């Protein structure tokens, strides 16, 4: 064993344990919130209960995800800063709002209210696609208010027991490798296009991994784009000038053909109707340079991990995801390859799947 591998092994275990401890904290927080919300809204507690067998599977899968994530960072060209997402102080300061909103969400779920918006969220609602005008996950204002954007990342981590950011990173080593072998990568600045950037969590991962790259991040939600801008405004580095946030529909991108070296999305496709998924993939192909890289991270699909198939089928029961059942049943691989992409790599991590493709040269 070399000194380098020995040192990596020495650092890996405590880092994995810290990730696991963070996950356990989110799990307990979620269980407490679910129980409190159920009691106050007189709902049942089914979504807060786990059998011993399910808890064992959950713990094993999350542990494997963190082990893979830490090893990827230690063994690849990925920066350790990826593991540091936010300060515990910010987390604690947000908790009162998380609890209050969790109760509102539970009431909305109980009443099956999926089209309830505040005055702020209703502004410009008629200009958005019909499929987008809803309270995804029954969350307050869907994706259409500052309040929603402020709580979103925390709520997603609660849902996935603190594993969401690690899931976003599962294909980063493959992306690094694919871009290193890409013809233009060594000769000029790489240009990334992100579809559905939300509050910028994955934008941060790409920026840290490719600090000299140009990133154009797009989304339909103005409040979420503003939150993403705030995320990067906290840093005064000149490199942040290379990151641009643009309001845009992924089916009608305002860019010329072959404008980007890499195009990607994270947890976008499962919230789109099938025909929109196809349009987005075709549009990604249009703006990607020949030989460029396309990748996505999203939910597992049926058969990816058979022991989770029942979880996928039951997910829309408690979370408003009207297009999810079709998503898990229609392989993304078929849709992407039919648009002119060649598969390079597939990875799984907990409840996520990531795939990396190269655009076939015309």
BELJO-V138007 format. One record per backbone hydrogen bond with DSSP energy under -0.5 kcal/mol. CO is the residue of the C=O (numbers start at 0). NH is the residue of the N-H. If there is no record, write none. Layout:
CO|NH  CO|NH
This chain:
1|5  2|6  3|7  4|8  5|9  6|10  7|11  8|12  9|13  10|14  11|15  12|16  13|17  14|18  15|19  16|20  17|21  18|22  19|23  20|24  21|25  22|26  23|27  24|28  25|29  26|30  27|31  28|32  29|33  30|34  31|35  32|36  33|37  34|38  35|39  36|40  37|41  37|42  44|47  45|48  50|54  51|55  52|56  53|57  54|58  55|59  56|60  57|61  58|62  59|63  60|64  61|65  62|66  63|67  64|68  65|69  66|70  67|71  68|72  69|73  70|74  71|75  78|81  79|82  80|83  82|84  86|90  87|91  88|92  89|93  90|94  91|94  93|96  93|97  94|98  95|99  96|100  97|101  98|102  99|103  100|104  101|105  102|106  103|107  104|108  105|109  106|110  107|111  107|112  108|111  111|113  113|134  114|116  115|140  117|121  118|122  119|122  121|124  123|126  124|127  128|131  128|132  129|132  131|133  133|135  134|137  135|138  138|141  140|143  144|148  145|149  146|150  147|151  148|152  150|154  151|155  152|156  153|157  154|158  155|159  156|161  157|160  159|162  162|166  163|167  164|168  165|168  166|169  168|171  170|174  171|175  172|176  173|177  174|178  175|179  176|180  181|184  181|185  183|186  183|187  189|191  189|213  190|260  190|261  191|215  192|263  193|195  193|217  194|265  196|199  199|203  200|204  201|205  202|206  203|207  204|208  205|209  209|212  213|191  214|216  214|243  215|193  216|245  217|195  217|196  218|247  219|221  220|224  221|225  222|226  223|227  224|228  225|229  226|230  227|231  228|232  229|233  231|234  236|239  237|240  238|241  239|242  241|214  241|243  243|216  245|218  245|247  248|251  252|254  255|258  259|288  260|292  261|192  262|294  263|194  264|296  267|270  268|271  272|275  272|276  273|277  274|278  275|279  276|280  277|281  278|282  279|283  280|284  281|285  282|286  283|287  285|257  286|258  286|259  288|291  291|358  292|262  293|356  294|264  295|354  296|266  297|352  300|303  304|307  305|308  307|311  308|312  309|313  310|314  311|315  313|316  313|317  314|317  314|318  318|320  319|136  320|323  322|326  323|327  324|328  325|329  326|329  327|301  328|330  330|334  331|335  332|336  333|337  334|338  335|338  335|340  336|339  339|359  341|357  344|355  346|353  348|351  350|299  351|348  352|297  353|346  354|295  355|343  355|344  356|293  357|341  358|290
